[in-house]
Amino acid sequence: MKEKVLKWLYKFIDGNGMNEKLLVLGAAKSKGVSKKTGKKYDFAKLFVARPAVGFGEDGSSCGLDVNEFTLTDKAYLYMQTLEISFPNMFSVSF
């Protein structure tokens, strides 16, 4: 696993979210009724790791940062049909 993460980091293309290689950790779908508000919810999320980025004049970073993205129901259903294990590396354009 460590070798796979290092290989992914060296192949990282672009940190601006347009076209990059991401380590996809997994996805989750949540659906139900909020106990607090009584409102219905139905959403899916994709969880990814990418190189951490420091900001500011003295900013620095090391390691990975975890991000989540909203998935459509269609995209979540597609992910469930993939015959792969997670985490896994993907080229992503968005």
C-alpha positions in Angstrom: 0.0 0.0 0.0 2.8 2.4 0.9 4.5 1.9 -2.5 1.1 2.5 -4.3 0.6 5.8 -2.4 4.2 7.0 -3.2 3.8 6.1 -6.8 0.6 8.1 -6.9 2.2 11.1 -5.3 5.0 11.2 -7.9 2.5 11.0 -10.8 0.3 13.8 -9.4 -0.6 16.1 -12.3 -2.3 19.2 -11.2 -3.5 20.5 -7.8 -6.2 22.8 -9.2 -9.0 20.2 -9.4 -9.2 20.1 -13.2 -7.3 16.9 -14.1 -5.4 14.9 -11.5 -4.7 11.5 -10.1 -6.5 10.8 -6.9 -6.3 8.1 -4.4 -10.0 7.1 -4.1 -10.6 5.9 -0.6 -14.2 4.9 -1.1 -17.8 6.2 -1.4 -20.9 6.3 0.9 -24.6 6.8 0.4 -26.7 8.3 3.1 -30.5 8.3 3.1 -33.1 8.8 5.8 -34.8 11.4 7.9 -32.9 13.8 10.2 -33.6 13.1 13.9 -32.9 16.8 14.6 -35.0 18.5 11.9 -37.3 15.8 10.6 -36.2 16.6 7.0 -35.4 13.9 4.5 -31.9 13.5 3.2 -30.4 11.5 0.3 -26.9 12.0 -0.9 -23.7 10.2 -1.9 -20.1 11.2 -1.3 -16.8 10.2 -2.8 -13.8 10.3 -0.4 -10.3 10.9 -1.9 -6.8 11.6 -0.7 -4.5 14.1 -2.5 -1.2 15.8 -1.5 -1.7 18.3 1.3 -1.1 21.9 0.3 0.1 24.7 2.6 -1.0 28.3 2.1 0.3 31.7 3.0 3.8 33.3 3.0 5.2 30.6 5.3 2.9 27.8 4.3 4.2 24.3 4.1 2.8 20.8 4.0 3.6 17.1 4.0 1.5 14.0 3.5 -2.0 13.7 2.3 -5.2 15.7 2.8 -8.7 14.1 2.6 -11.4 15.6 0.5 -15.0 14.7 -0.2 -17.0 15.3 -3.4 -20.8 14.9 -3.9 -21.7 12.0 -6.2 -24.8 11.7 -8.3 -26.9 8.5 -7.7 -25.8 7.3 -11.1 -22.1 7.7 -10.3 -22.5 6.0 -6.9 -24.4 3.0 -8.5 -21.6 2.8 -11.1 -18.9 2.7 -8.4 -20.7 -0.3 -6.8 -20.4 -2.3 -10.0 -16.6 -1.8 -10.3 -14.7 -5.0 -9.6 -11.9 -3.2 -7.7 -10.9 -2.8 -4.2 -10.5 0.5 -2.3 -8.3 2.5 -1.9 -7.4 2.7 -5.5 -5.8 5.3 -7.8 -7.8 6.9 -10.6 -7.3 9.7 -13.1 -10.1 12.1 -12.5 -11.3 15.1 -14.6 -13.9 17.5 -13.1 
